Amino acid sequence: MDKAASRIRLRIKMVLVEKHRTSKWLSEQLGKDPTTVSKWCTNQSQPTLEILLRIAELLEVNYTELVRVE
């Protein structure tokens, strides 16, 4: 795969399912609007690195489990 064509995709939704959590729960924990979290879960937008690290902490995973390069 050409590195220039690589795309970073987040696995927030998948990890939430694995951890038996909802995007609503995550939005409450982060103090963010549920619509914002929904956009992160569907890769319509991405959180800041700081928020991504906080999500990893809340879900008790390494931040690398939330990221996939295609």
Number of C-alpha atoms within 10 A of each C-alpha: 6 5 8 6 8 11 10 12 18 23 17 25 19 14 19 18 11 10 12 9 14 13 19 15 13 20 17 13 12 15 9 12 12 16 12 15 24 18 13 20 20 14 16 12 14 17 15 9 10 8 12 19 17 15 22 17 12 12 19 11 14 12 16 12 13 20 14 12 9 10
